[in-house]
Amino acid sequence: MSNHLNDHSYYNIIINDMDKHANNEFNGNARLLSVNIDLEILDYSFNQKLAEVKTSVEKKSKDTLFLKSTLLESGKAIAQASSLWSKEI
């Protein structure tokens, strides 16, 4: 596995979806502070076009947002992620 997370399609799919949710919550002024991704199935080669991401807001304050995402393919959880976002000033 590469140490460059951008090389992994699951990372890009999850972060792009989280970024969309965070920027929606903070009117386009969100910044990623921390992300934790747990792979459910190691070395799983999935079809990016069939992948589905479900992201939910776990907690929100006026300048901090906690998101949780699940990456699914064919109804199976491939990866789960949690992240911390802040509002840019």
Secondary structure, DSSP 8 states (H G I E B T S, - for coil): --S-GGGSHHHHHHHHHHHHHHHHHTTT-EEEEEEEEEESSTT----TTT-EEEEEEEEE-SSEEEEEEEEEETTEEEEEEEEEEEE--
